[in-house]
Amino acid sequence: MRSYEKSVALYETARRHLAGGVSSNVRYASVPVPLFFARGEGARLHDIDGNVHIDYVLGNGPAILGHAPPKVVEAVAASLAEGQVFAAQNPREAELAERLCALLPSSEVVRFTSSGTEAVLMAMRLARAFTGRDRILKFEGHYHGWSDQAFISARPPLNEAGPADAPVPVAGSPGMPASVLGDVAVCGWNDLDLLAAALERHRGEIAAVIMEPVMVNGGAIEPAPGFLDGARKLAHEHGALFILDEVITGFRAGLRGAQGRYGVAADLSIYAKAVAAGFPLALVGGRADVMNTLLDRGVMHGGTYNGNVQSMAAALAALDILAAGDGAAYRDLEARGKELMEGLQALAKKHRLPIVVQGLPAIFQTFFTSGPGPRNYRESAACDRDAMLAFHAALQEEGVRAQQAGKWFLSTAHDRPVIEETLAAADRAMAKLVRH
Ligand SMILES: Cc1ncc(COP(=O)(O)O)c(C=O)c1O
């Protein structure tokens, strides 16, 4: 048995002065307590008890190049003595913006923020200002950050969520004013008929339709063929903007994100996480006529740390690696991820465990279900969460760290030996699950 004695003791101490012992509620999802890590290197994390974990959480997505990628670390280290924030521009912002606009499918202009939550808020404000409408249409199971305006029906309890064909908006947290629910409409995902009906119910009211192009937070579910383009067309028919939240899929589903992968273009897009390989950076990119309302119409967006020197240096260095050979790194990532997904699926079959492995090679999920893989939030929520928790714990005991919900993020540091080591560990973990 691995020991987590030091993490348990430090967690008890930390809780005295750090609320809940963590800096983000999602970090409670850990056994036996939220673990403390001393350092990360490549595909591995070292906890303070000396346990080594092959890490498939990767900070929930940012560490696309693994932990402490040397070229990014060097670039950031070299920038440190230049300063951090100037309440003014630094030349790297212009360089990064130009490179991103040349690369990303539908971004003519970008604006930087420090977190995905803030970037979503900016995109929603831009859409409201541009269209003169207040209501945002979002999808059940899609997470767009923890703000009052966006943390609605992200993972609603099904007894509160209303009928599947016309869900009611559910606030995700105590402390959210009930009034915010009046500014959203919630729809089941991956079904154009449901979307058409929801737009019809709110004809003339919707400023934007926003979604994760692959529903990662609600279950690593790909869009049905034609869904993204159909949703874009429906949004436009109703005078609404089409916003894709690529906070996870950006620089992960491929060099050009989900939009490159599925051949669709949003009016506004949100990127974060992998774009700066672990440093705090997010951005909104999009049509120049919408983005430039920041200037032309005085749409307000601020943020002390926006465009800070180190995040810019990190993103430029990461982009050098990710964009080399027009995304050669992604071809490797895709091959390794496929190997891991197929390997896990084969092991589940060998051990006769009802596991479905589903998603993209660089971000997928293991579901416990005897049926087919889920296609929307409600089907994902119906999968066996207790069995997944047991699998998570068994994997951790074997030195593999996946998310408790069963999400697996991949990095370029997960090379073939790491994948083989992972599959051997998963084999032992599944054998243990079957025994217990
Ligand atoms: C799709 C999506 N949008 C927005 C966010 C919020 O980003 P942040 O945690 O940087 O505020 C997240 C975070 O996981 C996300 O997955």
The ligand as an SDF file (V2000), in Angstrom:
LIG
                    3D

 16 16  0  0  0  0  0  0  0  0999 V2000
  -14.4650   24.3880  -21.3020 C   0  0  0  0  0  0  0  0  0  0  0  0
  -14.0160   25.2580  -20.1750 C   0  0  0  0  0  0  0  0  0  0  0  0
  -14.3320   26.5590  -20.1770 N   0  0  0  0  0  0  0  0  0  0  0  0
  -13.9360   27.3890  -19.1940 C   0  0  0  0  0  0  0  0  0  0  0  0
  -13.1940   26.9290  -18.1340 C   0  0  0  0  0  0  0  0  0  0  0  0
  -12.7420   27.8690  -17.0580 C   0  0  0  0  0  0  0  0  0  0  0  0
  -11.3710   28.0860  -17.1640 O   0  0  0  0  0  0  0  0  0  0  0  0
  -10.5160   28.5360  -15.8870 P   0  0  0  0  0  0  0  0  0  0  0  0
  -10.4700   27.3760  -14.9610 O   0  0  0  0  0  0  0  0  0  0  0  0
   -9.1700   28.8860  -16.4730 O   0  0  0  0  0  0  0  0  0  0  0  0
  -11.1780   29.7310  -15.3060 O   0  0  0  0  0  0  0  0  0  0  0  0
  -12.8300   25.5810  -18.0860 C   0  0  0  0  0  0  0  0  0  0  0  0
  -12.0320   25.0390  -16.9740 C   0  0  0  0  0  0  0  0  0  0  0  0
  -11.8320   23.8700  -16.8170 O   0  0  0  0  0  0  0  0  0  0  0  0
  -13.2630   24.7230  -19.1260 C   0  0  0  0  0  0  0  0  0  0  0  0
  -12.9690   23.4190  -19.1230 O   0  0  0  0  0  0  0  0  0  0  0  0
  1  2  1  0
  2  3  1  0
  2 15  2  0
  3  4  2  0
  4  5  1  0
  5  6  1  0
  5 12  2  0
  6  7  1  0
  7  8  1  0
  8  9  2  0
  8 10  1  0
  8 11  1  0
 12 13  1  0
 12 15  1  0
 13 14  2  0
 15 16  1  0
M  END
$$$$
